[in-house]
Amino acid sequence: MTRPLRIALIGTQFMGRAHSNAWRQVHAFFDSERIPELALVCGRDLAKTEAFARQWGWREAVADWREVVAREDIDAVDLSLPQHLQAEVAIAAAAHGKQIFCEKPMALNPDEAHAMSHAATQAGVVNAVNYNYRRAPAVALARQIIDEGRIGTIRHWRGAYLQDWLRDPGTPSGWKLQKQFAGSGPHGDLNSHSVDLARYLVGDIVEVSCHRRTFIGERPSVDDPAKRVPVDIDDASQLLVSFANGAMGSFEATRFATGNRNANQFEIYGSRGALRWHLEDLNRLEFYSDDDPPHLRGFRQILVTEPCHPYVGRWWPPGHVIGYEHTFVHSIADFLAAVAGQSAYRPDFEDGARVLEILDAARKADESSASVKLKPSGQG
């Protein structure tokens, strides 16, 4: 018997739109014991939030998140806020017994993330961090191929997340370029996706070294273009890591990679095979296998649109590709299954905290010009 799950969305920008779209679509394509009800949306500007609610189908708009988390007619809270705001809201939501779906990065630092995890665990509520690229069908298929032993012992991970939207020195300094709000630049934002994917596909990271750079030290103020303000976050970051299972890896994240709009990609090399994936062609997975006869060996391209592939059977016939927004629908579908007690959701808050631990260790490694070791944790 299905029951409604009354959702409150907090945050109305890019991620608020992506999450709203997913909440609206999920029940049409995925069966669940809990049907999402778009109960209310919360944003600082009430007039704009009311317009957002009308556009996306939220029943009510409010401006005070404290009212939201305390309301008895709300079952779950969706946090789509900048990372410096999420910890306080999540901890309060947990105290009021709300299930929590949280956008990444989940917090400014590991301490905030662990406090969020502790609060959610104490309250016994489902807690989810939306590292949505895990739920691209090709990435989920990569995990399946690895679990089946088809590429053997993993020895190398190469991850890169490349954008170019900050190349222009005239681009104003928004909140993402201010340490007090963003914590760091692509090191914490883009690399958090890559580190989560590496933990999901390869395993935990136990040692890291890092080099970060800021190419443009000041930018025009958003409020006054004639005024220059300092940039106190990184523009690019490179990591070298060791995994607990003996593999080695590298990560690169930048907003200065000319010609790259949103190039999230990885390569995984094992003793018997290899895998490659690129977000800008997200329906394809490249797979090399030593099991092929020598005269046929080479990277094959798997179009991940068959009903037997992860998540795909809920959508369209073979060859009909899906897009970026569908990864959010998959995340929401798995969250609903977790709330219904059908499965556990990963990555949870503890997984999200581990990502921040790794990135914080990398920051310390950069500042000390020495590698930093971490105590082992489980695979994400």
GUKOLMAR-310315 format. One record per residue: residue in one letter; x, y, z of N, C-alpha, C in turn. Coordinates in steps of 0.1 Angstrom, whole numbers, padded with zeros to 4 digits, always signed. Example, Ala and Ser with C-alpha at 12.3 -4.5 7.8 and 13.67 -1.06 7.14 Angstrom:
A+0132-0057+0078+0123-0045+0078+0132-0033+0078/S+0128-0022+0071+0137-0011+0071+0129+0000+0079/
//
This chain:
M+0009-0012+0000+0000+0000+0000+0009+0012+0000/T+0007+0021-0009+0015+0033-0011+0010+0044-0001/R+0020+0052+0004+0017+0063+0013+0025+0075+0008/P+0019+0087+0010+0027+0099+0006+0039+0101+0015/L+0049+0107+0009+0060+0112+0017+0061+0127+0014/R+0058+0135+0024+0057+0149+0023+0070+0156+0023/I+0074+0162+0012+0087+0167+0010+0088+0182+0011/A+0098+0187+0018+0102+0201+0019+0115+0203+0012/L+0115+0211+0002+0128+0215-0005+0133+0228+0001/I+0146+0228+0005+0152+0241+0010+0163+0245+0001/G+0161+0255-0007+0170+0259-0017+0164+0259-0031/T+0166+0270-0039+0158+0272-0051+0167+0275-0063/Q+0180+0273-0062+0188+0277-0073+0190+0265-0082/F+0202+0263-0088+0205+0252-0098+0200+0239-0093/M+0205+0235-0081+0202+0222-0075+0187+0221-0071/G+0181+0232-0067+0167+0232-0064+0159+0229-0076/R+0163+0234-0088+0156+0230-0100+0158+0216-0104/A+0170+0211-0103+0173+0197-0106+0166+0187-0097/H+0165+0191-0084+0158+0182-0075+0143+0182-0077/S+0138+0194-0079+0123+0195-0082+0119+0187-0094/N+0127+0187-0104+0124+0179-0116+0124+0165-0113/A+0134+0160-0104+0134+0146-0101+0123+0142-0092/W+0119+0150-0082+0107+0147-0074+0095+0145-0082/R+0093+0154-0093+0081+0154-0101+0081+0141-0110/Q+0093+0136-0114+0093+0125-0124+0093+0111-0117/V+0098+0110-0105+0102+0097-0100+0091+0087-0100/H+0079+0091-0095+0069+0081-0093+0063+0077-0106/A+0064+0084-0117+0059+0080-0130+0068+0069-0136/F+0080+0067-0131+0089+0057-0137+0094+0047-0127/F+0094+0049-0114+0099+0040-0104+0088+0037-0094/D+0085+0024-0092+0075+0020-0081+0081+0022-0068/S+0073+0027-0058+0077+0029-0045+0065+0028-0035/E+0068+0024-0023+0058+0024-0013+0055+0038-0008/R+0063+0047-0011+0061+0061-0007+0061+0070-0019/I+0050+0077-0020+0048+0086-0032+0052+0100-0027/P+0062+0106-0034+0065+0120-0030+0054+0130-0032/E+0052+0138-0022+0042+0149-0023+0050+0162-0021/L+0050+0170-0031+0057+0183-0031+0050+0193-0022/A+0053+0192-0009+0045+0199+0001+0049+0214+0001/L+0062+0217+0002+0066+0231+0003+0080+0233-0001/V+0083+0245-0005+0097+0249-0008+0101+0262+0000/C+0113+0262+0004+0118+0273+0012+0130+0280+0006/G+0129+0294+0005+0139+0302+0000+0139+0315+0007/R+0151+0322+0007+0152+0335+0014+0143+0346+0009/D+0141+0347-0004+0133+0357-0010+0119+0351-0012/L+0109+0355-0004+0096+0348-0005+0089+0350-0018/A+0090+0362-0024+0083+0364-0037+0089+0355-0048/K+0103+0354-0048+0109+0345-0058+0106+0331-0055/T+0105+0327-0042+0102+0313-0038+0088+0310-0042/E+0079+0319-0041+0065+0316-0045+0064+0314-0060/A+0072+0322-0068+0072+0320-0082+0078+0306-0086/F+0089+0303-0078+0095+0289-0080+0085+0278-0077/A+0077+0280-0066+0067+0270-0063+0057+0268-0074/R+0052+0279-0079+0042+0278-0090+0048+0271-0102/Q+0060+0274-0106+0067+0268-0117+0069+0253-0116/W+0073+0249-0104+0077+0235-0102+0066+0226-0095/G+0055+0232-0091+0045+0224-0086+0045+0222-0071/W+0053+0230-0063+0053+0229-0049+0040+0236-0043/R+0034+0230-0034+0021+0235-0029+0022+0248-0021/E+0033+0250-0014+0034+0261-0005+0049+0267-0006/A+0050+0279-0003+0064+0286-0003+0065+0293+0011/V+0077+0291+0017+0080+0298+0030+0094+0304+0029/A+0098+0312+0039+0111+0318+0039+0119+0314+0051/D+0114+0307+0060+0121+0304+0073+0123+0289+0074/W+0136+0284+0072+0138+0270+0072+0135+0264+0086/R+0137+0272+0097+0134+0267+0110+0119+0263+0112/E+0111+0270+0105+0096+0266+0105+0095+0253+0098/V+0102+0251+0087+0101+0240+0079+0104+0227+0086/V+0116+0227+0093+0121+0214+0099+0112+0211+0111/A+0105+0220+0117+0097+0218+0129+0083+0214+0125/R+0079+0215+0113+0065+0212+0110+0062+0197+0110/E+0050+0194+0116+0047+0180+0117+0041+0174+0104/D+0037+0183+0095+0032+0178+0082+0043+0177+0071/I+0056+0176+0076+0067+0174+0067+0074+0161+0071/D+0076+0152+0062+0083+0139+0065+0098+0139+0061/A+0101+0146+0051+0115+0145+0046+0119+0159+0041/V+0132+0162+0043+0138+0175+0039+0148+0173+0029/D+0148+0180+0018+0157+0180+0007+0166+0193+0008/L+0178+0191+0011+0187+0203+0013+0195+0205+0000/S+0192+0217-0007+0199+0221-0019+0205+0234-0017/L+0213+0235-0006+0219+0248-0002+0234+0248-0005/P+0240+0260-0005+0254+0261-0004+0260+0253+0008/Q+0272+0248+0007+0276+0239+0017+0278+0245+0031/H+0280+0258+0032+0282+0265+0045+0269+0266+0052/L+0258+0263+0046+0245+0264+0053+0239+0251+0057/Q+0244+0240+0051+0237+0227+0052+0238+0221+0066/A+0249+0222+0073+0250+0215+0086+0240+0219+0096/E+0238+0232+0098+0229+0236+0108+0214+0231+0105/V+0211+0232+0092+0197+0228+0088+0196+0213+0090/A+0206+0205+0085+0205+0191+0086+0204+0186+0101/I+0212+0192+0109+0211+0187+0124+0198+0191+0130/A+0192+0202+0127+0179+0206+0132+0168+0196+0126/A+0169+0193+0113+0160+0184+0107+0160+0171+0113/A+0172+0166+0116+0173+0152+0122+0167+0153+0136/A+0169+0164+0144+0163+0165+0157+0148+0164+0157/H+0142+0168+0146+0128+0168+0144+0123+0155+0137/G+0132+0146+0135+0129+0133+0129+0126+0132+0114/K+0132+0142+0107+0129+0142+0093+0140+0134+0085/Q+0135+0126+0075+0144+0120+0066+0152+0131+0058/I+0164+0128+0054+0172+0139+0049+0179+0135+0036/F+0176+0142+0025+0183+0141+0012+0191+0154+0010/C+0204+0152+0009+0213+0164+0010+0222+0165-0003/E+0223+0177-0008+0232+0179-0020+0246+0179-0015/K+0255+0177-0024+0270+0177-0021+0275+0191-0025/P+0287+0195-0020+0294+0189-0008+0284+0191+0004/M+0284+0182+0013+0274+0182+0024+0277+0193+0034/A+0289+0197+0035+0293+0207+0046+0306+0213+0042/L+0310+0223+0051+0323+0230+0048+0335+0222+0052/N+0334+0213+0061+0346+0206+0066+0341+0193+0073/P+0351+0184+0076+0347+0171+0081+0340+0172+0095/D+0344+0181+0103+0337+0182+0116+0322+0185+0115/E+0319+0194+0106+0304+0196+0103+0298+0184+0098/A+0305+0177+0089+0299+0165+0083+0297+0154+0093/H+0306+0152+0102+0305+0142+0112+0294+0145+0122/A+0292+0158+0125+0281+0163+0134+0268+0160+0127/M+0267+0162+0114+0255+0158+0107+0252+0143+0107/S+0263+0135+0105+0261+0121+0106+0257+0116+0119/H+0263+0122+0130+0259+0118+0143+0245+0121+0146/A+0240+0133+0142+0227+0137+0145+0217+0128+0138/A+0220+0124+0125+0211+0116+0118+0210+0102+0124/T+0222+0097+0128+0223+0083+0134+0215+0083+0147/Q+0217+0093+0155+0210+0093+0168+0195+0094+0166/A+0191+0101+0156+0176+0102+0153+0171+0090+0146/G+0179+0082+0140+0175+0070+0133+0168+0074+0119/V+0172+0085+0113+0166+0089+0101+0175+0085+0089/V+0168+0083+0077+0176+0080+0065+0183+0093+0061/N+0196+0091+0058+0204+0103+0054+0212+0100+0042/A+0210+0108+0032+0216+0106+0018+0223+0118+0013/V+0235+0116+0007+0242+0126+0000+0241+0124-0015/N+0237+0134-0022+0234+0132-0036+0247+0133-0045/Y+0256+0123-0044+0266+0122-0054+0260+0114-0066/N+0253+0122-0074+0244+0116-0085+0251+0108-0095/Y+0264+0111-0098+0271+0104-0109+0273+0089-0106/R+0272+0085-0094+0271+0070-0091+0260+0064-0098/R+0249+0072-0100+0237+0066-0105+0235+0069-0120/A+0245+0073-0127+0245+0072-0142+0246+0057-0145/P+0237+0052-0153+0237+0037-0156+0251+0032-0160/A+0259+0039-0168+0272+0034-0172+0281+0033-0160/V+0280+0042-0151+0289+0041-0139+0285+0029-0130/A+0272+0027-0128+0267+0016-0121+0271+0003-0127/L+0271+0003-0141+0275-0009-0148+0290-0012-0146/A+0298-0001-0145+0312-0002-0142+0314-0009-0129/R+0306-0005-0119+0307-0012-0106+0304-0027-0107/Q+0294-0030-0115+0290-0044-0117+0301-0052-0123/I+0307-0046-0133+0318-0053-0140+0330-0055-0131/I+0333-0045-0122+0344-0047-0113+0341-0057-0102/D+0328-0057-0097+0324-0067-0087+0324-0081-0093/E+0322-0083-0106+0323-0096-0112+0337-0100-0115/G+0347-0092-0112+0361-0096-0114+0366-0095-0128/R+0359-0088-0137+0362-0088-0151+0374-0080-0154/I+0378-0071-0146+0391-0063-0149+0402-0067-0139/G+0399-0077-0131+0410-0082-0122+0413-0073-0110/T+0425-0073-0106+0430-0065-0095+0432-0050-0100/I+0426-0041-0094+0427-0027-0098+0440-0021-0094/R+0447-0015-0103+0460-0009-0100+0461+0006-0102/H+0453+0011-0111+0453+0025-0114+0439+0032-0115/W+0438+0043-0109+0426+0052-0111+0431+0065-0116/R+0425+0070-0127+0428+0084-0132+0415+0091-0133/G+0413+0101-0124+0401+0109-0125+0404+0123-0128/A+0395+0130-0135+0396+0144-0139+0382+0150-0140/Y+0381+0162-0134+0368+0170-0136+0372+0184-0141/L+0370+0186-0153+0375+0198-0160+0364+0207-0165/Q+0365+0220-0161+0356+0230-0165+0364+0243-0169/D+0358+0252-0176+0366+0264-0181+0359+0277-0178/W+0349+0278-0169+0340+0289-0168+0347+0301-0160/L+0359+0299-0155+0366+0310-0148+0378+0315-0155/R+0380+0312-0167+0392+0316-0175+0392+0331-0176/D+0381+0338-0177+0380+0352-0179+0382+0360-0166/P+0393+0368-0165+0395+0375-0153+0384+0385-0149/G+0375+0388-0159+0364+0397-0156+0352+0390-0150/T+0353+0377-0149+0342+0370-0142+0341+0374-0128/P+0329+0379-0123+0328+0384-0109+0330+0373-0099/S+0333+0377-0087+0336+0368-0076+0322+0366-0068/G+0316+0354-0071+0304+0350-0064+0308+0342-0052/W+0298+0336-0046+0300+0329-0033+0309+0316-0035/K+0309+0311-0047+0318+0299-0050+0333+0303-0050/L+0336+0316-0050+0350+0320-0051+0354+0326-0037/Q+0346+0323-0027+0349+0329-0014+0350+0317-0003/K+0361+0317+0003+0364+0305+0012+0354+0304+0023/Q+0349+0315+0029+0340+0314+0040+0327+0307+0036/F+0323+0308+0023+0311+0301+0019+0313+0288+0012/A+0324+0287+0004+0326+0275-0004+0336+0266+0002/G+0344+0271+0011+0355+0263+0017+0367+0262+0008/S+0365+0258-0004+0376+0257-0014+0370+0259-0028/G+0379+0258-0038+0374+0259-0052+0371+0245-0057/P+0375+0242-0070+0373+0229-0075+0379+0218-0067/H+0388+0221-0058+0394+0210-0050+0383+0204-0041/G+0374+0212-0036+0363+0206-0027+0350+0204-0035/D+0348+0211-0045+0336+0210-0053+0336+0199-0063/L+0345+0200-0073+0346+0190-0084+0353+0178-0079/N+0364+0179-0071+0371+0167-0066+0362+0159-0057/S+0352+0165-0051+0344+0157-0042+0336+0146-0050/H+0332+0150-0062+0325+0140-0071+0335+0129-0074/S+0347+0133-0078+0357+0123-0083+0361+0114-0071/V+0363+0119-0059+0367+0111-0048+0356+0101-0044/D+0344+0106-0045+0332+0097-0042+0332+0086-0052/L+0334+0089-0065+0334+0078-0075+0345+0069-0073/A+0357+0074-0070+0368+0065-0067+0366+0055-0056/R+0360+0061-0045+0356+0052-0033+0346+0042-0037/Y+0336+0045-0045+0326+0036-0050+0331+0025-0059/L+0340+0029-0068+0345+0019-0078+0358+0012-0074/V+0367+0019-0067+0380+0013-0064+0381+0009-0049/G+0378+0018-0040+0379+0016-0026+0384+0028-0018/D+0386+0026-0006+0390+0038+0003+0404+0043+0000/I+0406+0055+0003+0419+0062+0001+0426+0064+0014/V+0438+0060+0015+0445+0060+0028+0458+0069+0028/E+0462+0075+0017+0473+0084+0017+0471+0094+0005/V+0474+0107+0007+0472+0117-0003+0483+0127-0003/S+0487+0132-0015+0495+0144-0016+0487+0153-0026/C+0490+0166-0026+0482+0175-0033+0490+0188-0037/H+0486+0194-0048+0491+0206-0052+0480+0215-0058/R+0477+0227-0052+0467+0236-0056+0472+0249-0061/R+0465+0256-0070+0470+0269-0075+0458+0278-0077/T+0460+0291-0074+0451+0301-0078+0457+0310-0089/F+0451+0310-0100+0457+0317-0112+0453+0332-0112/I+0441+0335-0107+0437+0349-0108+0434+0353-0093/G+0442+0362-0088+0441+0365-0073+0430+0375-0069/E+0424+0382-0079+0413+0391-0075+0404+0392-0087/R+0391+0395-0084+0381+0396-0094+0372+0407-0091/P+0363+0412-0101+0353+0422-0098+0343+0417-0087/S+0339+0426-0079+0329+0423-0069+0315+0421-0076/V+0307+0412-0072+0294+0410-0077+0285+0423-0075/D+0287+0429-0064+0278+0441-0061+0283+0454-0067/D+0297+0455-0069+0302+0467-0075+0314+0463-0085/P+0311+0462-0098+0321+0457-0107+0334+0465-0108/A+0333+0478-0103+0345+0486-0103+0354+0483-0092/K+0349+0475-0082+0357+0471-0070+0363+0458-0073/R+0376+0456-0069+0382+0443-0070+0383+0436-0056/V+0380+0423-0056+0380+0416-0043+0389+0404-0044/P+0396+0400-0033+0406+0389-0034+0398+0376-0036/V+0405+0367-0043+0400+0353-0044+0409+0345-0035/D+0402+0338-0025+0410+0331-0015+0407+0316-0015/I+0403+0311-0027+0402+0296-0029+0411+0292-0041/D+0412+0279-0043+0420+0274-0054+0412+0275-0067/D+0420+0276-0078+0414+0276-0092+0416+0262-0098/A+0426+0255-0093+0429+0241-0098+0435+0233-0087/S+0434+0220-0088+0439+0211-0078+0443+0198-0084/Q+0454+0192-0080+0459+0179-0084+0462+0171-0072/L+0458+0158-0072+0460+0149-0061+0467+0136-0066/L+0476+0131-0058+0481+0117-0060+0477+0110-0047/V+0471+0097-0049+0466+0090-0037+0471+0076-0038/S+0470+0069-0026+0471+0055-0025+0458+0050-0019/F+0453+0039-0025+0441+0032-0020+0445+0021-0010/A+0435+0018-0002+0437+0007+0009+0441-0006+0002/N+0435-0009-0010+0438-0021-0016+0451-0022-0024/G+0459-0012-0024+0472-0011-0030+0472-0004-0044/A+0460+0000-0049+0460+0007-0061+0465+0021-0059/M+0469+0028-0070+0473+0042-0069+0464+0050-0078/G+0463+0063-0075+0454+0071-0083+0458+0086-0084/S+0452+0092-0094+0454+0107-0095+0441+0113-0098/F+0440+0126-0094+0428+0134-0096+0432+0148-0101/E+0425+0153-0110+0427+0167-0114+0413+0174-0115/A+0413+0186-0109+0400+0194-0109+0404+0208-0112/T+0397+0214-0122+0400+0228-0125+0388+0235-0132/R+0388+0248-0131+0378+0256-0138+0385+0265-0149/F+0397+0260-0152+0405+0267-0162+0409+0259-0174/A+0403+0247-0176+0406+0238-0187+0399+0243-0200/T+0405+0251-0207+0399+0257-0219+0393+0247-0228/G+0380+0249-0232+0373+0241-0241+0365+0229-0234/N+0367+0228-0221+0360+0218-0213+0348+0224-0206/R+0336+0220-0209+0325+0226-0202+0321+0219-0189/N+0321+0206-0190+0317+0198-0177+0323+0184-0179/A+0336+0183-0180+0343+0170-0184+0347+0162-0172/N+0337+0155-0166+0339+0146-0155+0342+0132-0161/Q+0354+0127-0158+0358+0114-0164+0367+0106-0155/F+0367+0093-0158+0377+0084-0151+0382+0073-0160/E+0393+0068-0156+0399+0056-0162+0403+0047-0151/I+0400+0034-0153+0404+0024-0142+0411+0013-0150/Y+0423+0010-0145+0431-0001-0151+0434-0012-0141/G+0430-0024-0146+0432-0036-0137+0441-0046-0144/S+0444-0057-0137+0453-0067-0141+0447-0075-0153/R+0434-0075-0155+0428-0082-0166+0420-0074-0176/G+0418-0061-0173+0410-0053-0181+0410-0038-0176/A+0401-0030-0183+0401-0016-0180+0387-0010-0183/L+0385+0001-0177+0372+0008-0179+0375+0023-0181/R+0367+0030-0190+0368+0044-0191+0353+0050-0193/W+0351+0062-0187+0338+0068-0188+0340+0083-0188/H+0331+0090-0195+0331+0105-0196+0317+0110-0195/L+0315+0119-0186+0301+0125-0184+0295+0131-0197/E+0303+0137-0205+0297+0143-0217+0293+0133-0227/D+0295+0121-0225+0289+0110-0233+0285+0099-0223/L+0276+0103-0214+0273+0095-0202+0267+0082-0204/N+0261+0079-0216+0254+0066-0219+0264+0056-0224/R+0277+0059-0225+0287+0050-0231+0297+0046-0220/L+0300+0033-0219+0311+0029-0211+0321+0021-0219/E+0334+0025-0218+0344+0018-0226+0350+0007-0217/F+0352-0005-0223+0356-0017-0216+0366-0025-0224/Y+0378-0028-0218+0388-0036-0224+0389-0049-0215/S+0390-0060-0222+0391-0073-0215+0402-0082-0221/D+0410-0088-0212+0420-0098-0217+0413-0111-0220/D+0400-0112-0217+0393-0124-0220+0390-0125-0235/D+0391-0113-0242+0389-0114-0257+0401-0120-0263/P+0400-0127-0275+0411-0133-0282+0420-0121-0286/P+0433-0124-0287+0443-0113-0290+0439-0105-0303/H+0434-0111-0313+0432-0104-0326+0419-0095-0325/L+0412-0096-0314+0400-0088-0312+0401-0078-0300/R+0412-0078-0294+0413-0070-0282+0414-0055-0285/G+0408-0047-0276+0407-0033-0278+0395-0027-0270/F+0395-0015-0268+0384-0009-0260+0371-0010-0268/R+0361-0016-0263+0348-0017-0269+0339-0006-0262/Q+0330+0000-0270+0321+0009-0264+0307+0003-0262/I+0303+0003-0249+0290-0003-0246+0280+0008-0245/L+0270+0008-0253+0259+0018-0252+0250+0013-0241/V+0250+0019-0229+0243+0014-0217+0228+0019-0218/T+0221+0013-0226+0206+0016-0228+0198+0004-0229/E+0203-0008-0225+0196-0020-0225+0188-0022-0212/P+0176-0029-0213+0168-0031-0201+0175-0038-0190/C+0186-0046-0193+0193-0053-0183+0204-0045-0176/H+0206-0032-0181+0215-0023-0175+0209-0016-0163/P+0217-0012-0153+0212-0006-0141+0203+0006-0144/Y+0191+0007-0138+0182+0018-0139+0175+0019-0153/V+0181+0014-0163+0176+0017-0177+0163+0011-0180/G+0160+0000-0174+0147-0007-0177+0135+0001-0174/R+0136+0012-0165+0125+0020-0161+0122+0031-0172/W+0131+0032-0182+0130+0044-0191+0125+0040-0204/W+0134+0040-0214+0129+0039-0228+0135+0027-0235/P+0131+0024-0247+0136+0012-0254+0151+0014-0257/P+0158+0002-0260+0172+0003-0262+0176+0013-0273/G+0187+0020-0270+0192+0030-0279+0187+0044-0277/H+0177+0045-0268+0171+0058-0265+0178+0063-0253/V+0187+0072-0255+0196+0077-0244+0189+0085-0234/I+0195+0085-0222+0190+0094-0211+0200+0104-0208/G+0197+0114-0199+0206+0125-0197+0210+0128-0182/Y+0216+0139-0180+0221+0143-0167+0210+0143-0157/E+0198+0148-0160+0187+0149-0150+0182+0136-0145/H+0184+0125-0153+0179+0112-0149+0187+0107-0137/T+0200+0111-0136+0208+0106-0124+0201+0111-0111/F+0195+0123-0112+0188+0128-0100+0176+0119-0097/V+0169+0116-0107+0157+0107-0105+0161+0094-0099/H+0172+0088-0104+0177+0076-0098+0180+0077-0083/S+0187+0088-0080+0190+0091-0066+0178+0092-0057/I+0168+0099-0062+0155+0101-0055+0148+0087-0053/A+0148+0079-0064+0142+0066-0063+0148+0057-0053/D+0161+0058-0052+0168+0050-0042+0166+0055-0028/F+0165+0068-0027+0161+0074-0014+0148+0070-0009/L+0138+0070-0018+0124+0065-0015+0124+0051-0010/A+0132+0042-0017+0133+0028-0013+0139+0027+0001/A+0149+0036+0004+0155+0035+0017+0145+0040+0028/V+0137+0050+0025+0127+0055+0035+0117+0044+0037/A+0114+0036+0027+0104+0025+0028+0110+0013+0034/G+0123+0013+0038+0129+0002+0044+0133-0009+0035/Q+0134-0007+0022+0136-0017+0012+0151-0019+0010/S+0159-0009+0012+0174-0010+0010+0180+0002+0018/A+0193+0001+0019+0201+0012+0025+0205+0021+0014/Y+0207+0034+0018+0211+0044+0008+0226+0046+0010/R+0234+0045-0001+0248+0050-0001+0250+0059-0013/P+0257+0069-0012+0265+0073+0000+0256+0080+0010/D+0258+0077+0023+0251+0083+0034+0260+0094+0040/F+0256+0100+0051+0263+0111+0057+0278+0107+0061/E+0279+0095+0065+0293+0090+0069+0302+0089+0057/D+0296+0085+0046+0304+0084+0033+0308+0099+0029/G+0298+0108+0030+0301+0122+0027+0311+0128+0035/A+0311+0124+0048+0321+0129+0057+0335+0124+0054/R+0336+0111+0049+0348+0105+0045+0354+0113+0033/V+0346+0116+0024+0351+0124+0012+0357+0137+0017/L+0350+0144+0026+0356+0156+0031+0369+0154+0039/E+0370+0143+0046+0382+0139+0053+0394+0138+0043/I+0391+0131+0032+0402+0129+0022+0406+0143+0016/L+0396+0151+0013+0399+0164+0007+0406+0173+0017/D+0402+0172+0030+0409+0180+0040+0423+0176+0042/A+0425+0162+0041+0439+0157+0042+0447+0162+0031/A+0441+0163+0019+0448+0168+0007+0452+0183+0009/R+0443+0190+0014+0446+0205+0017+0458+0206+0026/K+0458+0198+0037+0470+0198+0046+0483+0193+0039/A+0481+0184+0030+0493+0179+0023+0499+0190+0014/D+0490+0198+0008+0494+0209+0000+0501+0220+0008/E+0495+0223+0020+0501+0233+0028+0514+0229+0034/S+0516+0216+0037+0529+0211+0043+0539+0206+0033/S+0535+0205+0020+0543+0199+0010+0548+0185+0013/A+0539+0178+0020+0542+0164+0024+0529+0156+0023/S+0530+0143+0020+0519+0135+0019+0512+0133+0033/V+0499+0130+0033+0492+0128+0046+0485+0115+0045/K+0487+0107+0056+0480+0094+0057+0467+0095+0065/L+0458+0087+0061+0445+0086+0068+0443+0072+0074/K+0435+0072+0085+0431+0059+0090+0421+0052+0080/P+0423+0039+0078+0414+0033+0068+0399+0034+0072/S+0391+0034+0062+0376+0033+0064+0371+0023+0054/G+0358+0021+0053+0352+0012+0044+0350+0018+0030/Q+0347+0009+0020+0344+0014+0007+0331+0021+0007/G+0330+0032+0000+0318+0040+0000+0306+0033-0007/
//
